[in-house]
Amino acid sequence: MSDFVAPAQQPAWPGALPPRPPRAPEGLLKAVVALLGVVALTDLFAVFADLNVANTADGDENFSVVPTEELDAADTLYAVAGLFQVLAYVACAVVFIIWFYRMRTYIGALAQDAFERGPGWAIGSWFVPIGMLWMPVRIALQMWEAATRTLGSEPARYPSPWPVRLWWGLFLLSGAAGRFAGEYDIDAPLTEIRSAALRTAVSDGLDIVAAAAAVYFAIRLTALHRRPAEEPGHPAPLQPGYPAI
């Protein structure tokens, strides 16, 4: 019986390009954008409910008398809007953090020296007390810088990271506005109810703008990462240990 001899491996073609870096999953980006849109819609509904409470509390010229049934109905709508907001926020936060981690992993494989911490911090940074105020945006800025390196142009012509700063600034501002707005007490004087409802309407309006900024940031960062992977002469080879899509 003759021994089996494995066929020789075919040599690579001369001048062949290195494997293309895998691109960030398009489906995950679409999920992030869709859920941010849902968040914005729930915020819009909440703004309507806030203004409805304010108008109901302002029903009497002297802010003294409002039918109990009308105020209870406005308060119920306000509570329903708040429930929708919580559900949308939780779903969006989970998917956004997954997208954030995957982007950090993919971009980090192309420019490992651009990051101060490992990819796990793309998740953990959101849960560090106090540190959550600056650690995620630090990682986002590092991702932006690392993604622009792969474009191969002069550093002076790299895209500005203003979408990152705009997204994070509005995110912090809307959170601070929400804490300032607080919750009203249905048994409080009508003037206090109206004032609290108007503050909440402003906070919910800022949430809508922050969601739009997050959509723009996610699309721009993903586009920066995908561009060199789609070009035939991409400059960066695939690093070992790249995660499968």
N, C-alpha and C positions, 0 to 999 in steps of 0.2 A: 504494500500500500504506500503510495507516495505521500509525502508530507504536504499539508496545505500551506501555501505561501500567500500571505495577504498581498493584495495589489498595492503597488507603490502609490503614495499620495501624489496627486498631480501638483506640480509647482504652480505657484501663483503667477499670473500674467505679469510680465514686466511693466512697471509703471502703474500697477493697479492701485486704486485709491483704497485707503483704510476703510473699515466698516463705518457706515453712517451712524452718527449718534442717534439713538432712538428719540423720537419726539414726544413731548408731553401729550397724554391722551386728550384728544379733542372732545370726547364725550364727557370727560370730567369737567372741562372748562364750560361746556354747554350747561351742565348741571349747576355749576356755580352761578352762571349768569341767570339761569332760569329761577333759581331759588332767591337770588338777590332781587329779581323782579317781583317775586311773590312777597318778599319782605316789604318792598316799596308799596305794593298794592295794599297790604295790611296796614301799613303806616298811613296811607291815604284814607283808608276806611276809618282809622283811628282819629285822624284829623277831623273828619266829618263828625264823628261821635263826640270829640272834644268840643267842637264849636256848637254842637247841638246842646250839650250840657250848659255851655256858657250862655247861649241864647235863651234856654229855658230858665236859668237862674236870673236872667235879665228881663224876665217877662213882665214884671211890674215896674212902673216908672220909678218907684222909690225903693226897689230891691227889698221889698218887705213881704210880699205875698205871692206865692206860686202854688198852683194846685199840686197836691201831693202825688196824684196819679201821673202828671206830666213829668215831675222831677224823678219819680221812680222809673218811668219808662226811659228817660234819657240816661239814667244811671245804669240800667240794664244793658242798653246799647253800648255804653262806654265799657262795661265789663266784658261783653262779647268781643268787642274790638280788641281789648287787651289780651284776651285768651288767644285770638287768632295771631296776634303779634308774637306772643310767647312761643307758640307752636312753630311759626315760620322762622323765628330767630334761632331756635334750637336746631331745626333741620338744616338751616343755612350755615350755622356755625360749624356743625359736624362736617359737612361737605367742603366748606371753605378751608378748614384746617387740613383735611385730607389732601386737597389740591395744593395747599401751601407746602405741605411736606413732600409731596411728589415732585413739585417744581424744585424744591431745595435739593432733592436727591439727584434729579436729572442734571440740573445746572452744576451742581457740585462735582459730578463726574467729569465735567469738561474743564473745570477750574477749581480744583480742590484747595489751592492755596488762597482762594478769595474769601474763605470763611474762617471765623474765629472759633466756632464750635461745630460739633458733629450735626448730622441731619436730624437726629432725634430732638434737637432743640427747636426745630420748626413746629413741633407739637408742644413740647414741654414749656416753651417760653410763654405760651398763652395762659398758663396756670401758675406762674410764679408771682406771689404777692409783690406788689409794687413794681417788680421787674417786668410785669406784663405791660406796663405803660411805655416801655421803650425797647425791650428785647425783640418783639416781633418785627417792628419797623427796622431795627438794625439788620435783622436777617433779610428783610425785603430789600433794603438798600444794597446789601452785599450780593443778593441774587441779581439785582438790576445791573450792578457793576460787572459781575462775572458774565452775564449774558451779553453785555455790550462788547466785551473783549473778543468774543468769537466773530464779531462782524468784520474784523480785520482792518478797520479804517483808523484814521488818526484819532488819538484820544480826545483832541479838541473838538472832534465832530461826533463824539458819542452822544446818543440821545440823553437829554437831561432827565434826572430822576424825579422831576416835579410831580408825575402821577402818583409816585409812592408817598411823597410828603403830603400831597393834597388828600389822598385817601386816609392816611393816618391822622392828619389834623382834623378832618371832619368826623372821623370815627371817635376821637377823644372829645371833640366838642359836643357831639350829639349825646355821648354818654354823660358828660358833665351837665348838659342841659336837662337830661332826664332825671338826674339826681336832684337838681335844683327845683324842678317842677314838682316832684313829690306826688302824693296822692291827696285827694280832697276827702273830707268827711261829709257824708250825706246829711249829717245833723248840724253841720257848721252853718254860720250865717251865709246868706245867699251871695253876699259880696265876696266872701272867701272862696266859695265854690266856684264862682265865675272866674276869679283871678287864677285859681289853680288850674281850671280847665283851659284857660288861655295859655298859661305857661306850658301845659302839656301839649297843646296844639303846636306851639313853636318847636318843642322838642321832637315831636313826631315829624314835623316838616323837615327838620335837620336830618333826621334818620333817612328820609327819602333822598336827600342830596348826598348823604354819606354812602348810601347803597349805590347810587349812580357812579360815584367816584370809585367805589370798589370794583364795579363792573369794568370801568375804563382801565384801572390798574391791572386787573387780571388779564384782560385781553392784550394790553400792551406788553406785559411781561411774557406771556405765552408766545406772542408774535416774535419777540426778540430771541427767545430760545429756539423757536422752530425755524427761523430763517436760515441759519447756517446748515441745519440738518436737511433742508430742502434744496440747497445749492449743490451743484455737482462738484465744486472744488472746495468743499468745506475744510477749514483749517485744522480742526481738532479731531484726533482719532478717538475711537471708543476706548474708554478706560476699562480695565478688568473689574469684574464684579458689578457691572451695570445691571440694574433691576430689569426684569422682563416687564413688558407692557401688558 
